[in-house]
Amino acid sequence: MLRLSKTARFTLGAFVIAVLGFIYVPLLLVVANSFSSARISAWPIPGFSLDWWIKAAGETSLHTAILNSIITATGATIIACILGTLVAFALQRYSFFGRDAVNLLVVLPIALPGVVTGVALSNTYSSILDPIGIQLGYFGMIIAHGTFCIVMVFNNVLARLRRMNQSLEEASMDLGAGIWETFRLVTFPQFRSAFIAGALLAFALSFDEVVVTIFTAPPGVDTLPLWIMNQMGRPNEASLVNVAATVLILLSFIPVYFSQRLTRGDE
C-alpha cells in the first residue's frame, strides 16, 4: 500500500478542498441568492425571503419549461435504455465484422461538442427531413438528446455484461426455460442495477442539456435550461433565475445520487 507523508497528505487534502470549493461554492451562492430579498444576486444577501420562491410557484412559463425538460429527458432515457442495452448485448455476446467501429460510433456522440451535434441534427431536420414532409418537431428534440444519452446506458450495461457468468443462463435454458424467460429471471436481474444506474445518468444528462436543445427545440418550446438562459437577459429577475437554477441543481442531483448508490451497492 502506498503511504504518504503527513506533508503530502496535507497538501493533497488542501488541493482537493480547494478544487471542491471552486466547484461547489458558486452553486451554494446560487441557492443562497434564491432566498434573497434583493432583485439582483449579491453576497452577503441583504435579507432572507421566500418571495421569489412564491413567485416561481406561480410562474406558468417556468412550470412549462420544467415539464418540457422532464418529458424530453424521459423520452431520451427510454431511447437510451432500449438502444444502449441492445448494442451492449450485440457487442459483448457476438463477434462480427466492424464491431470495434460500432463501439466507437456509439461512444462518439458523448465526446463531440454539443454545438456540433446540434448543428448537424438541425441541418438534417431542416434540409433533408422537412423537404420530404417529415416534421419531427418535439420528438426531434427527444431524438437529439437520445443520441448522446445512449452511451450512459451502453457503458454501464456493457461493463456489467463483461463480468456476468453466462453459465447461469445456459443452465436455465438447459432446464427448459425459453430465451425470454431466461432473460427475465436470470439475465436481467444480473445487470438490472447497472441498467437503472445508466438510465438515471442518462436522465440527468438530458435534463440539463442546453446546447443541443438550442438547435433542435421547436419554436416556442423552452426546457428549463433554455428558460434560465433566456431569463438571464432580465437583470431584475435574477433572483427568480436563482430559484430555477436551484430547482435544476436539485433535480439533476437526485438521479446522479441514486446512480452512485446503485454502483456502490454492486461493488
Secondary structure, DSSP 8 states (H G I E B T S, - for coil): -----HHHHHHHHHHHHHHHHHHHHHHHHHHHHTTBSSSS--SS-S-B--HHHHHHHT-HHHHHHHHHHHHHHHHHHHHHHHHHHHHHHHHHH---TTHHHHHHHHHHHHHS-HHHHHHHHHHHIIIIIGGGT---THHHHHHHHHHHHHHHHHHHHHHHHHH--THHHHHHHHTT--HHHHIIIIIHHHHHHHHHHHHHHHHHHHHT--HHHHHHS-TT---HHHHHHHHTT-GGGHHHHHHHHHHHHHHHHHHHHHHHHHHHHH-
